């Protein structure tokens, strides 16, 4: 089921992104030769009008083949050159290149907004009035590998509902009360009552906090989370706020990842590819529909930001070349730009294969 959901999400994100390019190109009278999901080799295609819609073997992306985006003699000087991307004004070219990114941001906004209408899981720290949230619970956000919590069987998504020693349990649970209780019980078994996603009954386990310096820890990150269910207009306003917040967080995270890689401190542990995302989709699906919408929205934002990077073959790289041409006052050497984009595409595919291999290794 996780694999099916992942491919549905990927299909939607790719179609939305490429439709942005497709729609804007058509509006400016640019010929679009192909709209493809996945990367070649081609499995099959259907031609409608002048555009062929294809499904390809590698389901890790998609593309639109815009006439003149990669200049050659035919689209520069041929009989249909007037409909070529390369002959359109620079501002129209820029809009076509940016349209896919914009479509992904727009999709994220819509997904977050529908999430709030349905009932979005929201951190208490993100709202001014705690009373706006329903069914507030202390949720385990993540569990550190080989920590006492992981050994005991605590999993991300578990809601902690009680805590104590022996038969004496307290149900007054918050981040502070859990931290205080754990800190005072180093090396002593603690009974934890929790509700796992998809279950209704409280389950119990014992975990033994271990000293880390002067603190006792069990190795979990927690957050108080409730359900925010908003009216139509409030949902879209809050959806926009969440989109901006997630965009900022994603951009900062990506910057940190790239800067650390440049200075030699990067780690593949921080990167997840399609195989790893299947597992994340499964976790989001288990937590509920609103989590799945949030996950899809965040992936859409990631796709948009990555595509804006000034790297050949990405939208950002093409925009960068366009900016140079605008400043220079003439087109860049066609052979240079085409070669740069081909090399960039090869590097991206190689990196994707490396990430996929690393994801598979982590499974074993």
C-alpha positions in Angstrom: 0.0 0.0 0.0 2.8 2.4 0.9 4.4 1.9 -2.6 1.1 2.6 -4.3 0.5 5.8 -2.3 4.0 7.0 -2.9 3.6 6.6 -6.7 0.3 8.3 -6.6 1.8 11.3 -4.7 4.8 11.3 -7.1 2.5 11.2 -10.1 0.5 14.2 -8.8 3.6 16.3 -7.9 5.2 15.6 -11.3 2.1 16.3 -13.3 1.5 19.5 -11.4 5.1 20.7 -11.9 5.3 19.9 -15.5 1.8 21.2 -16.2 3.0 24.6 -15.0 5.6 24.5 -17.8 3.2 23.0 -20.2 0.4 25.5 -19.6 2.6 28.6 -19.7 4.3 27.5 -22.8 1.0 26.9 -24.6 -0.3 30.3 -23.4 2.7 32.0 -25.1 2.3 30.0 -28.3 5.3 27.8 -27.8 5.1 24.3 -29.3 5.2 21.5 -26.8 6.3 18.2 -28.3 6.1 15.8 -25.4 4.6 15.6 -21.8 6.3 12.7 -20.1 5.9 11.1 -16.7 9.1 9.3 -15.6 12.4 9.2 -17.6 13.1 7.2 -20.7 13.1 4.5 -22.1 9.5 5.1 -23.2 7.0 2.5 -22.3 4.1 3.9 -24.3 2.6 7.2 -25.5 -0.6 8.8 -26.7 -0.5 11.7 -29.1 -3.1 14.4 -28.9 -2.8 17.4 -31.2 0.9 18.3 -31.6 1.9 16.9 -28.1 2.7 13.3 -27.3 1.9 12.2 -23.7 4.3 9.4 -22.7 4.9 7.1 -19.8 8.5 6.0 -19.2 10.3 3.3 -17.4 12.0 5.2 -14.6 9.3 6.7 -12.4 11.5 9.2 -10.5 10.5 12.4 -12.3 9.0 13.8 -15.4 9.5 16.3 -18.1 8.0 18.4 -20.9 9.8 18.6 -24.2 9.4 22.3 -25.2 10.3 23.1 -28.8 13.5 25.3 -28.7 14.3 24.8 -25.0 17.5 23.1 -26.2 18.4 25.2 -29.3 19.4 23.5 -32.5 19.2 24.4 -36.2 15.6 23.2 -36.6 14.1 25.2 -33.8 16.3 28.2 -34.4 16.0 28.5 -38.2 13.4 25.9 -39.2 9.9 26.5 -40.6 8.3 26.5 -37.1 11.0 28.7 -35.5 8.5 31.4 -34.6 7.0 29.0 -32.1 10.3 28.2 -30.6 11.1 28.8 -27.0 14.4 30.4 -27.9 12.8 33.1 -30.0 10.4 34.2 -27.3 11.1 37.3 -25.2 13.3 36.7 -22.2 10.4 37.5 -19.7 8.2 34.8 -21.3 11.0 32.3 -21.2 11.5 33.1 -17.5 7.8 32.6 -16.7 7.8 29.3 -18.5 10.9 28.1 -16.6 9.5 29.3 -13.2 5.9 28.1 -13.8 6.7 24.5 -12.7 8.1 25.7 -9.4 5.2 28.1 -8.9 2.8 25.2 -9.5 4.4 23.2 -6.8 4.2 26.0 -4.3 0.5 26.5 -5.2 -0.1 22.8 -4.7 1.5 22.8 -1.3 -0.8 25.7 -0.3 -3.9 23.9 -1.5 -2.8 20.6 0.3 -2.1 22.4 3.6 -5.4 24.3 3.3 -7.5 21.2 2.7 -5.6 19.6 5.6 -6.8 22.4 7.9 -10.4 22.0 6.6 -10.2 18.2 7.3 -8.4 18.6 10.6 -4.6 19.2 10.6 -2.3 17.9 13.3 -0.6 21.0 14.6 2.0 21.6 17.3 0.8 23.6 20.3 3.8 25.8 19.9 2.5 27.0 16.5 -0.8 28.4 17.8 -1.4 31.4 20.0 -4.6 30.0 21.7 -4.2 26.4 22.8 -8.1 26.3 22.9 -8.1 26.3 19.1 -6.8 22.7 19.2 -8.8 19.6 19.8 -7.6 16.3 21.3 -4.1 17.5 22.3 -1.7 14.7 22.9 2.0 14.3 23.6 3.4 12.7 20.5 6.8 11.0 20.1 8.2 12.8 17.0 11.3 10.7 16.6 13.3 7.9 18.4 17.1 7.8 18.4 18.7 4.6 17.1 19.8 2.2 19.8 18.4 4.4 22.5 16.6 3.0 25.6 13.3 4.0 24.0 14.0 2.1 20.8 15.1 -0.9 22.7 11.9 -0.8 24.8 9.7 -0.6 21.6 8.6 3.0 21.5 8.0 4.3 18.0 7.5 7.6 16.3 3.9 8.6 16.3 3.1 7.0 19.7 1.0 9.2 22.0 2.3 9.1 25.6 -0.8 9.1 27.9 0.6 8.0 31.3 3.9 7.6 33.1 5.0 6.2 36.4 6.7 3.5 38.5 5.1 0.2 39.2 1.3 0.7 39.5 1.5 4.4 40.3 0.8 6.2 37.1 0.1 9.8 36.3 -2.0 10.9 33.4 -1.0 14.6 33.7 1.2 14.4 30.7 3.2 17.2 29.0 6.7 17.7 27.6 7.8 19.2 30.9 6.3 16.5 33.2 7.8 13.7 31.1 11.3 15.4 31.0 11.1 16.0 34.8 10.1 12.4 35.6 12.7 10.8 33.3 15.4 13.0 34.7 14.6 11.8 38.2 14.7 8.1 37.4 18.1 7.4 35.9 18.7 3.6 35.7 15.3 2.9 37.1 12.6 1.1 35.0 9.8 3.5 34.1 6.3 2.3 33.0 5.0 4.2 29.9 1.4 4.1 28.8 1.0 4.9 25.1 -1.5 4.7 22.3 -0.2 3.6 18.9 -1.6 5.1 15.7 -4.5 3.0 14.5 -5.2 1.5 18.0 -7.7 2.7 20.6 -6.5 0.9 23.7 -3.6 2.0 25.9 -0.6 -0.3 25.8 2.3 -0.4 28.3 6.0 -0.9 28.3 9.0 -0.3 30.5 12.0 1.8 29.5 15.1 2.5 31.6 16.5 6.0 31.3 20.3 6.3 31.0 22.5 9.1 32.2 24.0 11.3 29.5 26.2 13.7 31.4 24.1 15.1 34.2 20.8 14.2 32.6 18.8 11.0 32.3 17.4 10.4 28.8 15.5 7.7 27.0 16.2 9.0 23.5 13.0 10.6 22.1 11.9 13.9 20.8 8.4 14.9 21.8 5.8 17.5 20.9 2.3 18.4 22.1 0.1 18.1 19.1 -3.6 18.8 18.6 -6.1 18.9 15.7 -6.8 22.3 14.2 -10.0 22.2 12.1 -10.7 25.5 10.5 -13.3 27.2 8.3 -12.8 27.5 4.5 -11.3 31.0 4.5 -9.3 30.5 7.7 -7.9 27.2 6.4 -6.6 28.9 3.2 -5.0 31.7 5.3 -3.4 29.3 7.7 -2.4 27.1 4.7 -0.5 30.0 3.2 1.3 30.6 6.5 2.3 27.0 6.8 3.5 27.0 3.2 5.8 30.0 3.8 7.0 28.5 7.1 7.7 25.1 5.5 9.4 26.9 2.5 11.7 28.8 4.8 12.6 25.7 6.9 13.2 23.6 3.8 15.5 26.3 2.2 17.5 26.7 5.4 17.8 22.9 5.7 19.0 22.5 2.1 21.5 25.3 2.5 22.9 23.6 5.6 23.1 20.3 3.8 24.9 21.7 0.8 27.3 23.9 2.9 28.3 21.0 5.1 28.9 18.8 2.0 31.1 21.5 0.5 33.4 21.6 3.6 33.4 17.8 3.9 31.0 17.4 6.8 28.1 16.1 4.8 26.4 12.8 5.4 24.2 10.6 3.3 22.2 9.9 6.4 20.5 13.3 5.9 19.4 12.4 2.4 16.4 10.2 1.5 15.5 9.0 -2.0 12.5 7.2 -3.5 13.0 4.0 -1.5 13.3 5.8 1.8 10.3 7.9 1.0 8.1 4.8 0.6 8.7 4.1 4.3 7.9 7.7 5.3 4.7 7.6 3.3 3.8 4.4 5.2 4.3 6.2 8.5 2.3 9.2 7.4 -0.5 7.0 6.1 -0.6 5.2 9.5 -0.8 8.5 11.4 -3.8 9.7 9.4 -5.0 11.5 6.2 -3.9 15.0 7.4 -0.4 13.8 7.9 -0.4 12.3 4.4 -1.5 15.7 3.0 1.2 17.5 5.0 3.8 15.0 3.7 2.8 15.6 0.1 2.8 19.3 0.6 6.3 19.3 2.0 7.6 17.1 -0.8 6.0 19.5 -3.3 7.9 22.4 -1.6 11.2 20.4 -1.6 10.7 19.7 -5.3 10.1 23.4 -6.0 13.2 24.6 -4.0 15.5 21.9 -5.5 14.4 22.9 -9.0 15.3 26.5 -8.3 19.0 25.6 -7.6 21.2 27.2 -10.2 22.4 23.8 -11.5 22.4 22.8 -15.2 19.3 20.7 -16.2 17.3 22.1 -13.4 14.9 25.0 -13.9 17.1 27.2 -11.7 20.1 26.4 -14.0 18.2 27.4 -17.1 17.0 30.6 -15.3 20.7 31.3 -14.5 21.7 30.9 -18.1 18.8 33.2 -19.1 20.0 35.8 -16.6 23.5 35.7 -18.1 22.1 36.1 -21.6 20.0 39.1 -20.5 23.1 40.8 -18.9 25.3 39.8 -21.9 22.8 41.0 -24.5 23.1 37.9 -26.6 22.6 34.2 -26.5 25.1 31.9 -24.9 26.9 29.4 -27.1 24.3 26.7 -27.9 26.8 23.8 -27.8 27.9 25.0 -24.3 24.4 25.2 -22.8 23.3 21.9 -24.3 26.4 20.1 -23.1 26.1 21.7 -19.6 22.5 20.5 -19.3 23.3 17.0 -20.5 26.2 16.7 -18.0 24.0 18.2 -15.3 21.3 15.7 -16.0 23.8 12.8 -15.9 25.1 14.0 -12.5 21.5 14.3 -11.1 20.6 10.7 -12.3 23.9 9.4 -10.9 23.2 11.1 -7.5 19.7 9.7 -7.5 21.0 6.2 -8.1 23.5 6.6 -5.3 20.8 7.8 -2.9 18.6 4.9 -3.9 21.4 2.5 -3.3 22.0 4.0 0.1 18.3 3.7 1.0 18.4 0.0 0.1 21.5 -0.6 2.2 19.8 1.0 5.2 17.0 -1.5 4.9 19.4 -4.4 5.7 
